Amino acid sequence: MQRLEFIIDGEYVELNQLLKLTGVCDSGGAGKAIVADGVVKVDGKVELRKTCKIRAGQVVSLADIRINVLGA
């Protein structure tokens, strides 16, 4: 399993943008498509909201990728 860490500057980052910023996909639009496919989980639950607010302490996973979101 590939483990990534992402440090957010502000209060939150939108889910589709997180996927783009971590290199999981090439663009925010591609991130939205991945989320719409129902393969992304936030804290172990399937997340279908493309612009869901992801905050420090949450874990995003899909396929064999796990992203730990950390605060600045």
C-alpha positions in Angstrom: 0.0 0.0 0.0 1.3 3.4 -0.9 1.1 5.9 2.0 1.1 9.6 1.4 1.0 12.6 3.7 -0.6 15.9 2.8 -0.2 19.0 5.0 -3.1 21.5 4.6 -2.4 25.2 5.0 -6.0 26.3 5.8 -9.0 24.8 7.5 -9.7 22.3 4.8 -9.1 21.1 1.3 -11.7 19.8 -1.1 -11.6 16.1 -1.9 -11.2 16.4 -5.6 -8.4 19.0 -5.1 -6.6 16.7 -2.6 -6.5 13.9 -5.2 -5.0 16.4 -7.7 -2.5 17.9 -5.2 -1.2 14.5 -4.1 -0.7 13.3 -7.6 -3.4 10.6 -7.6 -4.9 12.3 -10.7 -3.9 15.0 -13.2 -6.7 17.5 -12.6 -9.6 18.5 -10.3 -12.0 17.2 -13.0 -10.3 13.8 -13.0 -10.6 13.8 -9.2 -14.3 14.5 -9.5 -14.7 11.5 -11.8 -12.8 9.2 -9.4 -15.0 10.3 -6.5 -18.2 9.8 -8.7 -17.1 6.2 -9.4 -17.5 5.5 -5.7 -14.0 4.2 -5.1 -12.8 6.9 -2.6 -13.2 6.4 1.1 -12.9 9.1 3.8 -12.2 7.6 7.3 -13.3 4.2 6.0 -16.7 5.3 4.5 -17.4 5.7 0.7 -17.5 9.4 -0.1 -19.5 10.6 -3.2 -19.4 14.3 -2.5 -16.7 15.6 -4.9 -16.0 18.8 -3.0 -16.3 17.3 0.5 -14.2 19.3 3.0 -11.2 17.2 4.2 -9.7 18.4 7.4 -6.5 17.6 9.3 -6.7 14.1 11.0 -8.8 12.5 8.3 -7.6 9.6 6.1 -8.5 9.3 2.4 -8.1 6.0 0.7 -8.6 4.5 -2.7 -7.3 1.3 -4.3 -3.9 0.8 -2.7 -3.3 4.5 -1.8 -3.8 5.9 1.7 -3.5 9.7 2.2 -3.1 11.0 5.8 -4.1 14.6 6.0 -2.1 16.6 8.5 -2.4 20.2 9.8 0.3 22.8 9.3 
